[in-house]
């Protein structure tokens, strides 16, 4: 038998092609079959306990949803108009639109959402914070019709909001989020898409893209898919609630008919933290004159942050990052809202629609602001800032916090007091601020650390709207 020699490059090429064939024809089909089988088992399990069941739209194959989106009359009209205006061949425009559709449309998988995603979310949230469910308007929530399209509307303080809200709402529904371009990195994008999220190019001026996005959100809303939206459009940079940007809400209303069978219900959801992991970065980004750290220093600071917390763990001085609390408010039924005001968003266009959407945005943000939880650190930060840099004893601090709580509750705010013990709440909040050196102690007296006043103000601002 004669041996046959081949060039090394040909052998390597053959090996690569064989590996790719095994991946594409054997491994991926087997993995999809395994995950799909597990997903069906999970769907049977969760369907008996979810307040808002998995909609048929969420179970539809992604390719079918993409084809449905491409065949939408308004998308077709947008393609035709774009082709005429820009003198581009129709097939080329359709390829662009198909790319947008593939980028936007998720591929929801119940197994990944309820088994892997929920488990990871719970571990991360509880590992970093003492997670608490505060106020819940249970009676009002029970009145929401089972077939309604439920949209959780929330304030945006941290990227942890996605994890925290999804984890705490997992007993109610499988939420579909709009996520920014930061999450489009592979393989993170595949995981996020399988969790039911859809990608959004924020601030895009491309009319063709915006029409495809609008029609997808309208289709999902019309089909009853539970969603979550941050009307502020991005993270707060100074701790204050931002003015709403209502593009996504507008798109949702295009899938709602006042005389239809399905109501559109916005559920206000408020979040707050004793510590926001990105607080210094957010403050830095709010200052146009500040120079952000280089990528090297950003990585170095992250490693230093992790090492410092590991050191605290080893010394048994690590207390997680304080409390993270979520409140659920009374839902806003769009059928009731529109009937009361004599509105029909399907009949509104132009300036009249913009004004009506803006008014709705103010209404929703007022509802969200009213239920933002008040946790220990913002309370103490507010009191210390009111005294500027004048020292205060712990006893005086507790008395001032108690007075502040009375003002907030009389204004309808919801204060979370750990263990229902005010002394303990002030103690743990003060401990967090001392550990971060935002507050200094001298001879038993406490005062804000002068260089850290902007950060103290950031936390105090999270409850400022409740004290106006």
C-alpha positions as CSV (number, residue, x, y, z in Angstrom):
1,X,0.0,0.0,0.0
2,X,1.4,3.3,-1.0
3,X,1.1,6.4,1.3
4,X,-0.3,9.6,-0.2
5,X,1.2,12.8,1.0
6,X,-0.7,16.1,0.9
7,X,0.5,19.6,1.6
8,X,0.1,20.8,5.2
9,X,-2.1,23.7,4.2
10,X,-4.5,21.3,2.5
11,X,-4.6,19.0,5.5
12,X,-5.4,22.0,7.8
13,X,-8.0,23.2,5.4
14,X,-9.7,19.8,5.3
15,X,-9.6,19.6,9.1
16,X,-11.3,23.0,9.4
17,X,-14.0,22.1,6.9
18,X,-14.6,18.8,8.6
19,X,-14.9,20.6,12.0
20,X,-17.3,23.2,10.5
21,X,-19.4,20.5,8.9
22,X,-19.6,18.6,12.2
23,X,-20.6,21.8,14.0
24,X,-23.2,22.9,11.5
25,X,-24.7,19.5,10.6
26,X,-24.3,17.5,13.9
27,X,-23.6,19.6,16.9
28,X,-26.0,22.6,16.3
29,X,-29.0,20.5,15.2
30,X,-28.5,18.2,18.3
31,X,-28.2,21.2,20.6
32,X,-31.3,22.8,19.1
33,X,-33.2,19.5,19.5
34,X,-32.1,19.2,23.1
35,X,-33.0,22.8,24.0
36,X,-36.3,22.7,22.2
37,X,-37.3,19.5,24.0
38,X,-36.4,21.0,27.4
39,X,-38.2,24.2,26.4
40,X,-41.5,22.3,25.8
41,X,-41.2,20.7,29.3
42,X,-40.6,24.1,30.9
43,X,-43.6,25.6,29.0
44,X,-45.9,23.0,30.4
45,X,-44.5,23.6,33.9
46,X,-44.7,27.5,33.9
47,X,-48.0,27.7,32.2
48,X,-49.7,26.5,35.4
49,X,-48.2,29.2,37.6
50,X,-47.6,32.3,35.5
51,X,-50.0,35.2,36.0
52,X,-49.5,36.2,32.3
53,X,-49.1,33.1,30.2
54,X,-46.6,32.6,27.3
55,X,-48.3,34.0,24.2
56,X,-48.4,32.1,20.9
57,X,-46.4,34.9,19.4
58,X,-43.5,34.1,21.7
59,X,-43.6,30.5,20.7
60,X,-43.6,31.2,17.0
61,X,-40.4,30.3,15.2
62,X,-38.2,33.3,14.7
63,X,-37.9,32.9,10.9
64,X,-41.7,33.0,10.6
65,X,-41.8,36.2,12.6
66,X,-39.2,37.7,10.3
67,X,-41.2,36.8,7.2
68,X,-44.3,38.2,8.8
69,X,-42.5,41.5,9.5
70,X,-41.1,41.7,6.0
71,X,-44.6,41.1,4.6
72,X,-46.2,43.8,6.8
73,X,-48.0,46.3,4.5
74,X,-46.4,49.3,6.3
75,X,-42.9,47.9,6.0
76,X,-43.6,47.1,2.3
77,X,-44.8,50.7,1.7
78,X,-41.7,52.1,3.5
79,X,-39.4,49.9,1.3
80,X,-41.2,51.2,-1.9
81,X,-40.9,54.8,-0.8
82,X,-37.3,54.5,0.2
83,X,-36.4,52.9,-3.1
84,X,-38.1,55.7,-5.1
85,X,-36.6,58.5,-3.0
86,X,-33.1,57.2,-3.0
87,X,-33.2,55.5,-6.5
88,X,-32.1,52.2,-5.0
89,X,-33.3,48.8,-6.5
90,X,-36.1,47.2,-4.5
91,X,-34.2,43.9,-3.9
92,X,-31.3,45.8,-2.4
93,X,-33.7,47.7,0.0
94,X,-35.4,44.4,0.9
95,X,-32.0,42.9,1.8
96,X,-31.4,45.9,4.1
97,X,-34.8,45.5,5.7
98,X,-34.3,41.8,6.2
99,X,-31.0,42.6,8.0
100,X,-32.8,45.0,10.3
101,X,-35.5,42.4,11.0
102,X,-33.0,39.7,11.8
103,X,-31.2,42.1,14.1
104,X,-34.5,43.0,16.0
105,X,-36.6,39.9,16.2
106,X,-35.8,37.7,19.3
107,X,-35.8,33.9,19.5
108,X,-37.5,33.3,22.8
109,X,-36.6,30.0,24.5
110,X,-38.5,29.1,27.7
111,X,-35.8,26.8,29.0
112,X,-33.1,29.4,28.7
113,X,-35.4,32.1,30.2
114,X,-36.9,30.2,33.2
115,X,-34.1,27.8,34.0
116,X,-30.8,29.3,33.1
117,X,-31.7,33.1,33.0
118,X,-33.8,33.0,36.1
119,X,-31.2,31.0,38.0
120,X,-28.4,33.4,36.9
121,X,-30.5,36.4,37.7
122,X,-31.4,35.2,41.2
123,X,-27.8,34.3,42.0
124,X,-26.3,37.6,40.7
125,X,-29.0,39.8,42.3
126,X,-28.9,38.0,45.7
127,X,-25.1,37.7,45.6
128,X,-24.7,41.5,45.2
129,X,-27.6,42.9,47.1
130,X,-30.1,42.2,49.8
131,X,-33.0,42.1,47.4
132,X,-36.4,43.1,48.7
133,X,-39.9,43.3,47.2
134,X,-41.4,46.4,48.8
135,X,-44.8,47.8,48.0
136,X,-47.1,45.9,45.6
137,X,-50.6,47.1,44.8
138,X,-51.9,43.5,44.7
139,X,-55.6,44.4,44.5
140,X,-55.2,46.6,41.5
141,X,-52.9,44.1,39.7
142,X,-55.5,41.3,40.2
143,X,-58.0,43.3,38.1
144,X,-55.8,43.3,35.0
145,X,-57.5,41.1,32.4
146,X,-55.6,37.8,31.6
147,X,-55.5,38.6,27.8
148,X,-54.2,42.2,28.3
149,X,-50.8,43.3,26.9
150,X,-48.9,44.1,30.1
151,X,-46.0,46.5,29.9
152,X,-43.8,47.2,33.0
153,X,-42.7,50.9,32.9
154,X,-39.7,51.6,35.2
155,X,-37.1,54.1,36.1
156,X,-33.5,53.4,35.0
157,X,-30.7,53.6,37.6
158,X,-28.4,50.7,36.8
159,X,-27.8,48.0,34.3
160,X,-28.7,45.7,37.2
161,X,-32.3,46.9,36.5
162,X,-32.7,44.3,33.7
163,X,-31.7,41.5,36.0
164,X,-33.5,42.7,39.1
165,X,-36.9,43.4,37.4
166,X,-36.7,40.2,35.3
167,X,-35.9,38.1,38.4
168,X,-38.7,39.5,40.6
169,X,-41.3,39.5,37.8
170,X,-40.5,35.9,36.7
171,X,-43.5,34.6,38.7
172,X,-45.7,36.9,36.8
173,X,-44.5,36.9,33.1
174,X,-41.6,36.3,30.7
175,X,-40.6,39.9,30.0
176,X,-39.4,41.1,26.6
177,X,-36.9,44.0,26.9
178,X,-35.6,46.5,24.4
179,X,-31.8,46.4,24.9
180,X,-29.2,48.8,23.4
181,X,-26.3,48.1,21.1
182,X,-24.0,47.3,24.0
183,X,-25.5,43.8,24.1
184,X,-25.0,42.9,20.4
185,X,-21.6,41.2,21.0
186,X,-21.4,37.5,20.3
187,X,-22.2,35.2,22.2
188,X,-24.0,37.6,24.5
189,X,-26.3,38.6,21.8
190,X,-27.5,35.0,21.2
191,X,-28.2,34.5,24.9
192,X,-30.1,37.8,25.2
193,X,-32.1,37.2,22.0
194,X,-33.1,33.7,23.4
195,X,-34.3,35.4,26.6
196,X,-36.9,37.3,24.4
197,X,-35.1,40.7,24.3
198,X,-35.0,42.7,21.1
199,X,-32.2,45.0,20.0
200,X,-32.7,48.7,19.5
201,X,-30.4,51.2,17.9
202,X,-31.0,54.2,20.1
203,X,-31.0,57.6,18.4
204,X,-31.1,56.1,15.0
205,X,-32.1,58.6,12.3
206,X,-32.7,55.8,9.7
207,X,-36.4,56.0,8.8
208,X,-36.4,52.6,7.2
209,X,-34.9,51.0,10.4
210,X,-37.4,52.9,12.6
211,X,-40.3,51.7,10.6
212,X,-39.2,48.0,10.9
213,X,-38.7,48.5,14.7
214,X,-42.1,50.2,15.0
215,X,-43.9,47.4,13.2
216,X,-42.2,44.7,15.3
217,X,-43.1,46.3,18.6
218,X,-46.7,47.0,17.3
219,X,-47.0,43.3,16.3
220,X,-45.7,42.1,19.7
221,X,-48.1,44.4,21.5
222,X,-51.0,43.4,19.4
223,X,-50.2,39.7,20.2
224,X,-50.1,40.4,24.0
225,X,-46.4,39.9,24.6
226,X,-45.5,41.1,28.1
227,X,-42.8,43.8,27.8
228,X,-40.6,46.1,29.9
229,X,-39.6,49.6,29.0
230,X,-37.4,52.4,30.4
231,X,-39.1,55.6,29.2
232,X,-36.1,57.6,30.3
233,X,-34.2,56.1,27.4
234,X,-31.0,55.6,29.3
235,X,-29.4,55.5,32.7
236,X,-29.7,58.6,35.0
237,X,-26.4,60.4,35.1
238,X,-27.0,62.5,38.2
239,X,-29.5,60.4,40.1
240,X,-32.5,62.5,39.1
241,X,-35.3,61.0,37.1
242,X,-34.9,62.0,33.4
243,X,-37.4,63.4,31.0
244,X,-39.2,60.6,29.1
245,X,-38.3,59.6,25.6
246,X,-41.4,57.9,24.3
247,X,-40.6,56.4,20.9
248,X,-41.1,52.8,22.1
249,X,-44.3,53.7,24.0
250,X,-45.6,55.3,20.8
251,X,-44.8,52.2,18.8
252,X,-46.7,50.1,21.4
253,X,-49.8,52.3,21.0
254,X,-49.8,51.6,17.3
255,X,-50.6,48.0,18.2
256,X,-53.5,49.0,20.5
257,X,-57.1,49.5,19.4
258,X,-59.5,51.1,21.7
259,X,-62.4,49.0,20.5
260,X,-60.3,45.8,20.3
261,X,-60.5,42.8,22.6
262,X,-57.1,43.2,24.1
263,X,-56.3,46.1,26.6
264,X,-52.9,47.6,26.8
265,X,-51.9,48.0,30.5
266,X,-48.8,49.9,31.8
267,X,-47.6,48.7,35.2
268,X,-45.4,51.2,37.0
269,X,-42.3,49.6,38.6
270,X,-39.9,51.6,40.8
271,X,-36.3,50.5,41.6
272,X,-33.7,51.9,44.0
273,X,-30.4,50.8,45.4
274,X,-28.1,51.5,48.4
275,X,-25.3,51.3,45.9
276,X,-25.3,51.6,42.1
277,X,-22.3,49.7,40.7
278,X,-21.8,52.3,37.9
279,X,-22.3,55.4,40.0
280,X,-18.8,57.0,39.6
281,X,-18.8,56.2,35.8
282,X,-22.3,57.7,35.4
283,X,-21.3,60.9,37.2
284,X,-18.1,61.2,35.1
285,X,-20.1,60.8,31.9
286,X,-22.4,63.6,33.0
287,X,-19.5,66.0,33.2
288,X,-18.6,67.2,29.6
289,X,-15.2,68.5,30.8
290,X,-14.2,65.3,32.5
291,X,-11.9,62.9,30.7
292,X,-12.9,59.3,31.1
293,X,-10.3,56.6,31.9
294,X,-8.5,54.8,29.2
295,X,-9.5,51.2,28.5
296,X,-6.4,50.0,30.4
297,X,-7.3,52.0,33.5
298,X,-11.0,51.0,33.2
299,X,-9.9,47.3,33.4
300,X,-7.4,48.1,36.1
301,X,-10.0,49.9,38.2
302,X,-12.4,46.9,37.7
303,X,-9.8,44.5,38.9
304,X,-9.0,46.7,41.8
305,X,-12.7,46.9,42.7
306,X,-13.0,43.1,42.6
307,X,-9.8,42.6,44.7
308,X,-10.9,45.1,47.3
309,X,-14.3,43.3,47.7
310,X,-12.5,40.0,47.9
311,X,-10.3,41.4,50.6
312,X,-13.4,42.5,52.6
313,X,-14.9,39.0,52.1
314,X,-11.8,37.4,53.6
315,X,-11.9,39.8,56.5
316,X,-15.6,39.1,57.0
317,X,-16.2,42.8,56.5
318,X,-18.2,42.4,53.2
319,X,-21.9,43.2,53.5
320,X,-22.9,43.0,49.9
321,X,-23.9,46.3,48.4
322,X,-26.8,47.1,50.7
323,X,-30.4,46.9,49.8
324,X,-32.0,46.8,46.4
325,X,-35.8,47.2,46.4
326,X,-38.5,47.0,43.8
327,X,-42.1,48.4,44.1
328,X,-45.1,47.6,41.8
329,X,-47.7,50.3,41.5
330,X,-51.3,50.5,40.3
331,X,-51.7,49.6,36.6
332,X,-52.7,52.2,34.0
333,X,-55.3,50.7,31.6
334,X,-55.2,52.4,28.2
335,X,-58.8,51.7,27.6
336,X,-59.7,53.5,30.8
337,X,-57.2,56.3,30.1
338,X,-58.4,56.9,26.6
339,X,-62.1,56.7,27.4
340,X,-61.7,59.2,30.3
341,X,-59.9,61.7,28.0
342,X,-61.8,61.0,24.8
343,X,-58.7,59.8,23.0
344,X,-58.1,57.3,20.3
345,X,-54.4,57.0,19.4
346,X,-55.2,55.1,16.2
347,X,-56.9,58.2,14.9
348,X,-54.3,60.7,16.0
349,X,-51.4,61.8,13.9
350,X,-48.9,64.7,13.6
351,X,-48.7,67.3,16.3
352,X,-51.9,66.1,18.0
353,X,-50.4,62.6,18.5
354,X,-47.1,64.1,19.8
355,X,-48.9,66.1,22.4
356,X,-51.1,63.1,23.5
357,X,-48.0,60.9,23.7
358,X,-46.1,63.5,25.8
359,X,-49.1,63.9,28.2
360,X,-49.2,60.1,28.6
361,X,-45.5,60.0,29.2
362,X,-45.8,62.6,32.0
363,X,-48.6,60.6,33.5
364,X,-46.7,57.3,33.4
365,X,-43.4,58.8,34.8
366,X,-45.4,60.5,37.6
367,X,-46.8,57.0,38.5
368,X,-43.3,55.5,38.4
369,X,-41.8,58.3,40.4
370,X,-44.4,57.9,43.1
371,X,-43.4,54.3,43.8
372,X,-39.6,54.6,43.6
373,X,-38.5,52.8,46.8
374,X,-36.7,54.9,49.5
375,X,-33.8,52.8,50.9
376,X,-31.4,53.7,53.8
377,X,-28.5,55.3,51.9
378,X,-30.5,57.9,50.0
379,X,-32.2,58.9,53.3
380,X,-28.9,59.4,55.1
381,X,-27.4,61.2,52.0
382,X,-30.3,63.6,52.0
383,X,-29.9,64.5,55.7
384,X,-26.2,64.9,55.5
385,X,-26.4,67.1,52.4
386,X,-28.9,69.3,54.1
387,X,-26.3,70.0,56.8
388,X,-23.6,70.6,54.2
389,X,-20.4,69.6,56.0
390,X,-21.6,70.2,59.6
391,X,-21.0,67.1,61.8
392,X,-24.0,65.3,63.4
393,X,-24.2,62.6,66.1
394,X,-25.7,59.3,65.3
395,X,-28.7,60.0,67.6
396,X,-29.4,63.3,65.8
397,X,-29.0,61.6,62.5
398,X,-31.6,59.0,63.4
399,X,-34.0,61.7,64.6
400,X,-33.5,63.6,61.3
401,X,-34.1,60.5,59.2
402,X,-37.3,59.7,61.1
403,X,-38.5,63.2,60.4
404,X,-37.6,62.8,56.7
405,X,-39.5,59.5,56.5
406,X,-42.6,61.2,57.9
407,X,-42.4,63.9,55.1
408,X,-42.0,61.2,52.4
409,X,-44.8,59.0,53.6
410,X,-47.1,62.0,54.0
411,X,-46.4,62.8,50.4
412,X,-47.4,59.2,49.4
413,X,-43.9,57.8,49.1
414,X,-42.9,54.2,50.1
415,X,-40.0,53.8,52.5
416,X,-38.4,50.5,52.9
417,X,-37.1,50.1,56.5
418,X,-35.1,46.9,56.9
419,X,-36.5,44.6,59.6
420,X,-39.0,47.5,60.3
421,X,-36.3,48.8,62.6
422,X,-35.2,52.4,62.1
423,X,-32.1,52.1,64.2
424,X,-30.9,49.2,62.1
425,X,-31.8,51.0,58.9
426,X,-29.6,54.0,59.8
427,X,-26.8,51.7,61.1
428,X,-26.6,49.7,57.8
429,X,-26.9,52.8,55.6
430,X,-24.2,54.6,57.6
431,X,-22.0,51.6,57.5
432,X,-22.2,51.5,53.7
433,X,-21.3,55.2,53.4
434,X,-18.4,54.9,55.8
435,X,-17.0,51.8,54.0
436,X,-17.0,53.8,50.7
437,X,-15.5,56.9,52.5
438,X,-18.4,59.0,51.4
439,X,-18.9,59.9,55.0
440,X,-16.2,60.5,57.7
441,X,-16.5,60.0,61.4
442,X,-14.6,62.1,63.9
443,X,-15.1,61.8,67.7
444,X,-18.5,60.1,67.2
445,X,-19.8,62.7,64.8
446,X,-20.6,62.1,61.1
447,X,-20.3,64.4,58.1
448,X,-20.2,64.1,54.4
449,X,-16.7,63.8,53.0
450,X,-16.1,67.0,51.0
451,X,-14.6,65.4,47.8
452,X,-17.5,62.9,47.7
453,X,-20.4,65.4,47.9
454,X,-21.3,64.9,44.2
455,X,-21.7,61.1,44.9
456,X,-23.8,61.8,48.0
457,X,-25.9,64.1,45.9
458,X,-26.4,61.4,43.3
459,X,-28.0,59.1,45.9
460,X,-30.0,61.9,47.5
461,X,-31.4,62.8,44.1
462,X,-33.0,59.4,43.8
463,X,-35.7,60.6,46.2
464,X,-35.6,64.3,45.4
465,X,-38.9,64.1,43.4
466,X,-40.7,62.8,46.4
467,X,-39.7,65.9,48.5
468,X,-40.6,68.6,46.0
